[in-house]
Amino acid sequence: MMKEFTIERGRGMTYSNSSFTVYKHGTYPRGSVLAGESKRTFINSFPTLEEARKVYPQAEVLVDGGTTYQMPYLSHLPDDDGY
């Protein structure tokens, strides 16, 4: 079962920082070009792990290099030529 919330070091495709970031997890809804794919949504950032855990005690903590970031799967989308 996928965790609903995680606390991680702030890291994504285009950013990285030393804060402790809370993400909510789910899937993209029907109608989205990413329908059914994993979705990670930024919720909030905290300067310390303790502060993040105080507000989100149910969150799974992934701070030792762990991340839930995944590049989106886009192979099912048409390219610029429509294929």
Secondary structure as the mmCIF struct_conf table of DSSP 4:
data_model
#
loop_
_struct_conf.conf_type_id
_struct_conf.id
_struct_conf.beg_label_comp_id
_struct_conf.beg_label_asym_id
_struct_conf.beg_label_seq_id
_struct_conf.end_label_comp_id
_struct_conf.end_label_asym_id
_struct_conf.end_label_seq_id
BEND BEND1 GLU A 4 GLU A 4
STRN STRN1 PHE A 5 ARG A 11
BEND BEND2 MET A 13 THR A 14
STRN STRN2 SER A 16 THR A 27
HELX_LH_PP_P HELX_LH_PP_P1 TYR A 28 PRO A 29
TURN_TY1_P TURN_TY1_P1 ARG A 30 GLY A 31
BEND BEND3 SER A 32 SER A 32
TURN_TY1_P TURN_TY1_P2 VAL A 33 GLY A 36
BEND BEND4 GLU A 37 GLU A 37
STRN STRN3 SER A 38 PHE A 46
BEND BEND5 PRO A 47 THR A 48
HELX_RH_AL_P HELX_RH_AL_P1 LEU A 49 VAL A 55
TURN_TY1_P TURN_TY1_P3 PRO A 57 GLN A 58
BEND BEND6 ALA A 59 ALA A 59
STRN STRN4 GLU A 60 LEU A 62
BEND BEND7 ASP A 64 GLY A 65
TURN_TY1_P TURN_TY1_P4 SER A 75 HIS A 76
BEND BEND8 LEU A 77 LEU A 77
TURN_TY1_P TURN_TY1_P5 ASP A 80 ASP A 81
#
